């Protein structure tokens, strides 16, 4: 394969990754899904970056709360609900499964609604209802 084709393929791949990383700006539901994914990766910086300014400290704490456990998302799907200007309500189905060694804990995501706000043109997780 010629070098110019490799560069084109590499550039297209990088562009797709950048666009994919910005996906949380597209919809409130995707913002919550991205936030949940950051939590289970135990990525406190990622979770804080996906949170509104008022929720950043809580986002870091939530991500760190999973630090010593095995954790995974199961069957997660989120839908945007009520929206009012720069805020929206998101509901999800599925669960977070956390294993604390000999104890399993299941967090039912349908038991709460997520509050999402638009800051600087991006939808961000901003608490629970």
Phi and psi in degrees as a GROMACS rama.xvg file:
@    title "Ramachandran Plot"
@    xaxis  label "Phi"
@    yaxis  label "Psi"
@TYPE xy
-63.37  150.831  UNK-2
-57.7994  -38.695  UNK-3
-63.8997  -34.5251  UNK-4
-68.6199  -39.069  UNK-5
-62.1799  -43.4955  UNK-6
-62.892  -40.9644  UNK-7
-63.014  -44.3125  UNK-8
-65.1278  -42.6374  UNK-9
-62.8355  -44.7456  UNK-10
-62.4062  -41.3135  UNK-11
-65.974  -40.1589  UNK-12
-64.1696  -45.5528  UNK-13
-62.8725  -40.2095  UNK-14
-62.6646  -41.102  UNK-15
-64.119  -39.5579  UNK-16
-64.9459  -41.823  UNK-17
-64.0796  -45.0402  UNK-18
-63.1392  -40.8531  UNK-19
-64.3078  -37.1244  UNK-20
-67.2345  -25.3986  UNK-21
-90.0901  6.84276  UNK-22
-60.473  -24.7282  UNK-23
-66.5225  -20.574  UNK-24
-72.7194  -20.0613  UNK-25
-72.1731  -35.948  UNK-26
-153.403  152.006  UNK-27
-59.5065  -39.867  UNK-28
-63.0722  -43.3545  UNK-29
-66.278  -33.2166  UNK-30
-61.6207  -42.5362  UNK-31
-67.9969  -43.1694  UNK-32
-59.7009  -43.5583  UNK-33
-63.2169  -40.0018  UNK-34
-62.6275  -46.49  UNK-35
-61.7249  -39.6407  UNK-36
-62.9245  -40.1396  UNK-37
-63.852  -39.6878  UNK-38
-59.8828  -48.081  UNK-39
-74.0482  -18.2086  UNK-40
-80.9387  -5.33591  UNK-41
62.5825  34.6265  UNK-42
-97.4528  88.5376  UNK-43
-65.5372  -34.7319  UNK-44
-70.6419  -43.3999  UNK-45
-61.1869  -43.4072  UNK-46
-63.3597  -42.9852  UNK-47
-63.856  -37.7395  UNK-48
-68.5463  -22.1829  UNK-49
-96.8667  7.29188  UNK-50
-111.21  152.999  UNK-51
-68.7258  165.875  UNK-52
-56.4792  -40.6441  UNK-53
-69.8311  -18.3045  UNK-54
-107.411  -3.8343  UNK-55
-55.6617  -47.2357  UNK-56
-63.0131  -41.2142  UNK-57
-66.1449  -38.0046  UNK-58
-61.2722  -44.1702  UNK-59
-61.3862  -44.2217  UNK-60
-63.6787  -41.3735  UNK-61
-63.5582  -44.186  UNK-62
-63.0187  -42.506  UNK-63
-68.3816  -24.3377  UNK-64
-65.6623  -20.171  UNK-65
-96.2775  4.43836  UNK-66
-56.6515  -39.6909  UNK-67
-100.08  14.8555  UNK-68
-128.793  159.239  UNK-69
-84.2395  131.731  UNK-70
-141.646  146.132  UNK-71
-151.986  156.013  UNK-72
-93.8946  142.928  UNK-73
-133.376  124.707  UNK-74
54.076  42.5725  UNK-75
-84.8907  131.351  UNK-76
-146.636  128.051  UNK-77
-115.828  147.628  UNK-78
-133.181  136.783  UNK-79
-74.0517  137.774  UNK-80
-114.877  -124.968  UNK-81
-58.4943  134.103  UNK-82
-130.957  139.471  UNK-83
-140.735  97.7006  UNK-84
63.4978  -109.499  UNK-85
-99.5983  15.4157  UNK-86
-136.449  156.252  UNK-87
-149.253  160.34  UNK-88
-112.532  133.02  UNK-89
-124.1  136.327  UNK-90
-116.561  149.977  UNK-91
-132.965  155.261  UNK-92
-113.484  166.198  UNK-93
104.122  -168.78  UNK-94
-156.685  160.801  UNK-95
-102.496  127.432  UNK-96
-106.956  124.457  UNK-97
-122.776  133.315  UNK-98
-114.137  118.783  UNK-99
-101.246  44.3521  UNK-100
87.1749  -84.9045  UNK-101
-103.842  -1.92805  UNK-102
-125.53  131.94  UNK-103
-102.277  140.204  UNK-104
-126.932  137.312  UNK-105
-116.568  126.979  UNK-106
-108.151  110.208  UNK-107
-77.7822  113.371  UNK-108
-71.6776  -18.6635  UNK-109
-78.2666  -6.63454  UNK-110
-78.7226  -7.77795  UNK-111
-145.361  159.684  UNK-112
-106.339  151.029  UNK-113
-104.331  137.752  UNK-114
-99.0765  128.815  UNK-115
-125.911  138.981  UNK-116
-127.721  157.624  UNK-117
-99.705  117.627  UNK-118
-126.87  132.479  UNK-119
52.1842  37.5723  UNK-120
78.838  9.94225  UNK-121
-128.686  137.512  UNK-122
-75.7972  131.44  UNK-123
-134.605  142.16  UNK-124
-62.9553  135.685  UNK-125
-143.155  26.9253  UNK-126
125.716  -176.423  UNK-127
-120.118  155.654  UNK-128
